[in-house]
């Protein structure tokens, strides 16, 4: 593909314009086109060549596909760049100490005077518990009612904003830092264990 200076040079040659005075060509402006005479009377113009190649639809489609592939690769690379490195290894015994269960949200409300916290009542299959979770930016309370969630039920209880939180909801995080509930893709009863 040629650049504009090359094309301008070809156009000058096609009209038979000699570039014998650099000062004229380097200092011409569009306004000079009305006053400066560069061609003499009876000047012969040579047979012109095409200045620009015609771009066929196939070539455009090929470039669009190439750009789409680059876009997909960039998105893939950006997503991979955002993935956190693996944490240190834990023993099987340590993993087995965690009691992960499928629970169901029975009630949900925003925690007063906070932006991120929701107060949930959940059915663990064994009992009804209160959980404080920092997911208010991603879920409206009414959209959580009846939802099945993955929960760590044997986490040491902790008081948060005056309420004892008895477990932790496990969430997935995307490359933008947005949280998403992890749910089973088939029907699992409340208290169903994750192994």
ZIMOLIN-V872202 format. One record per backbone hydrogen bond with DSSP energy under -1.0 kcal/mol. NH is the residue of the N-H (numbers start at 1). CO is the residue of the C=O. E is the energy in kcal/mol with one decimal. If there is no record, write none. Layout:
nh: {NH:NH}
co: {CO:CO}
e: {E:E}
This chain:
nh: {7:8:9:10:11:12:13:14:15:16:17:20:25:26:33:34:35:36:43:60:61:62:63:64:65:66:67:68:69:70:71:72:73:74:75:76:77:78:79:80:81:82:95:96:98:101:102:103:104:105:106:107:109:111:114:118:119:120:121:122:123:124:129:131:133:135:136:138:139:143:144:146:147:149:151:152:153:158:160:163:165:166:168:170:172:174:177:180:191:192:194}
co: {3:4:5:6:7:8:9:10:11:13:12:18:21:22:30:31:32:32:40:56:57:58:59:60:61:62:63:64:65:66:67:68:69:70:71:72:73:74:75:76:77:78:91:92:95:151:192:149:123:147:121:121:119:117:111:133:109:131:107:129:104:127:122:120:118:133:116:135:135:140:141:105:144:103:101:168:99:165:163:160:158:130:152:150:180:178:174:172:102:189:100}
e: {-1.9:-2.9:-2.1:-2.1:-2.4:-2.1:-2.2:-2.7:-1.5:-1.4:-2.5:-1.1:-1.5:-2.6:-1.1:-1.4:-1.2:-3.1:-1.2:-1.8:-2.7:-2.3:-2.1:-2.5:-2.4:-2.1:-2.6:-2.2:-2.2:-2.0:-2.5:-2.5:-2.5:-2.6:-2.4:-2.5:-2.9:-2.7:-2.3:-2.5:-2.2:-1.2:-2.1:-2.5:-1.7:-2.7:-2.7:-2.7:-1.7:-2.5:-3.4:-1.5:-1.8:-2.1:-1.2:-2.7:-3.5:-3.1:-2.1:-2.7:-2.7:-2.7:-2.6:-2.8:-2.5:-1.4:-2.8:-1.6:-1.7:-1.4:-1.6:-2.8:-2.3:-3.0:-2.6:-3.1:-2.5:-2.0:-3.3:-1.7:-3.3:-2.9:-1.6:-2.8:-3.0:-2.2:-2.0:-2.4:-3.7:-2.1:-3.0}
